[in-house]
Amino acid sequence: MAIGSDSAAKDLCHLRLDSVEEAKTRKRRKASCSRGAVSKRTRAALQEKKTQMSVQPFCNTEGSISGFSRIETRSQRQSKALKEHTASNSLPDFGKSSSFTFSNYFIPVVKSVMPLPELDWADPKEVWAIMLEKERKYSRDPLYFRKHKFIQPRMRAILLEWLTEVCEVYRLHRETYYLAVDFVDRYLSVKHDIAKQRLQLVGTTALFIAAKMEEIYPPKISEFAYVTDGACTENEILDEELLMLKGLCWNLTPITVNSWLNIYSQLSSLTSKNIKTSNFNIPSYSQPRFVQVAQLLDLCTLDVGSLQFSYSILVASALYHMLPVDVEEVTGHSPEELHPCIHWMTSFAHVIMEKGVATTKSFEQVQREDAHNIQTHAVDIALLDKAQALQSTLVRETTENRSRSPNLESFKPLTPPSSTKKPALDSVIMID
């Protein structure tokens, strides 16, 4: 009985061992199958990724590559070329130097020339690129009046003229004024249906914010409320300030018209491209020239048509009309870029030249070398009306000439007017 029991136990043990071995074998087979399935899925995923990457769109590319480009593999180029050249029974010679090439869908954007001199504190090319990128970031909608059925372009002009009066009374700088103008235009670009009764509040708030940013001793909020003659209270200005800051997304540091004018004026005064930063940062341009161009810009920016041009284009076009300088060398903008703005600005420049040589006003507690930086009330609605009337006449004459002469000559590079036809500004600095 014991012997039988031992034999049965041994048989049972062998059966269990066989079962364990079979289980291990099944487990190994199952693991092998799983690895094979994973390997197949991995290969399929890699193949799909490879297919996607063979024609992959790339954006934000730099250099001469536009934002709408793709990368093609060598085999795809050969296949495409084979189809294109089958009719002629000839195949192109594919180079072996690279397996990838860029194919542009659109013509690359032509970049402006970099006019900055060598700087010892930064790479001038990088600085210039940042300036241009910042100008693109701080854009305005030239058609924002379509969003405001109660506001007309003339209301904007009246508001800006009033702001220049306030700036002169409180001896605020040109930079402060043009910051406020930028805030007003960008704020109205993102808002809808602003009431005309609220427009003065928008302008006052914009100047209030700009003064706090730019002035060493800005006027108090009570003074801003006072100049509105009861139209705006202090609490209304504070409430509007919060709305404006949110509407502008706290983007409050554009390169203004005044900033570009300072940069271009300094560049036009350089005698050597190797000038050092220490000298470049110290203004060396003519104050009368600066004031004359500034008055043209003051008049132009009253007109809603100025919204269609960037600040750098506006200033470069004003330099073209008022100063005998090589505009392309000073500003980096080609004649083709400037031509629309120069043509639009012609009537305004004519009115400013008829007005005579600009004078630099003197102010109490303002040093003489800083007097040209104070915003003055030098242009008004009457000058704007005169310029707009002349502009309408020029447009009508141009239209009539085109109707009589359908075959127009191709555009030729612009040449500045003779220096004898521009106001003489180098003689003396005139102080009222």
BELCOR-V889062 format. One line per field, one symbol per residue. ss: DSSP state (h for helix, s for strand, l for the rest). phi: phi as a letter, one per 20 degrees, with the letter a starting at -180 (. if undefined). burial: b if it has 9 or more other ideal C-beta (glycine too) atoms within 8 Angstrom, else e. Layout:
ss = ???
phi = ???
burial = ???
This chain:
ss = lhhhhhhhhhhhhhhhhhhhhhhhhhhhhhhhhhhhhhhhhhhhhhhhhhhhhhlsssllllllllllssssshhhhhhhhhhhhllllllllllllllssssslllllllllllllllllllhhhhhhhhhhhhhhllllllhhhhlllllhhhhhhhhhhhhhhhhhlllshhhhhhhhhhhhhhhhhlllllhhhhhhhhhhhhhhhhhhhllllllhhhhhhhllllllhhhhhhhhhhhhhhlllllllllhhhhhhhhhhhhllllllllhhhhllllllhhhhhhhhhhhhhhhhlhhhhhllhhhhhhhhhhhhllllhhhhhlllhhhhhhhhhhhhhhhhhhhhhllllslllllllhhhhhhsllllllhhhhhhhhhhhhhhhhhhhhhhhhllllllllllllllhhhlllllllllsl
phi = .fffffffffffffffffffffffffffffffffffffffffffffffffffffcdfcdlfdmeeffccbddffffffffffffdffelcdfeefdfbecceceecffffeffeefffdedafffffffffffffffeecefdfffecfdddgffffffffffffffffeleeffffffffffffffffddclffffeffffffffffffffedefcffffffffffelnfcefffffffgffffffelmeccfefgfffffffffffefdbfefefgeffegceffgfgfffffffgffffeffffedffffgfffffgfdceceffffdnefgffegfffffegfffffffffoffdefdcfmcfffdffeefdeecbfffffffffffffffffffffffecfeefffdgfcffgffedffcefbeedf
burial = eeeeeeeeeeeeeeeeeeeeeeeeeeeeeeeeeeeeeeeeeeeeeeeeeeeeebeeebeebeeebbeebbbbbbebbbebbbeebeeeeeeeeeeeeeeeeeebeeeeeeebbebbbebeeeebeebbeebbebbeebebeeebbebbeebeeebbbbbbbbbbbbbbebbbbbbbbbbbbbbbbbbbbebeebeeeebbbbbbbbbbbbbebbbeebbebebbbebbeeebeeebbbebbeebbebbeebbebbbbbbbbbebbbbbbbeeeebeeeebeeeebbbbbbbbbbbbbbbbbbbbebbebebbbbbbbbbbbbbebebbebbbbbbeebbebbebbbbbbbbbeeeebbebbeeeebeeeebbebbebebebebbebbbebbeebeeeeeeebeeeeeeeeeeebebeeeeebeebeeeeebe
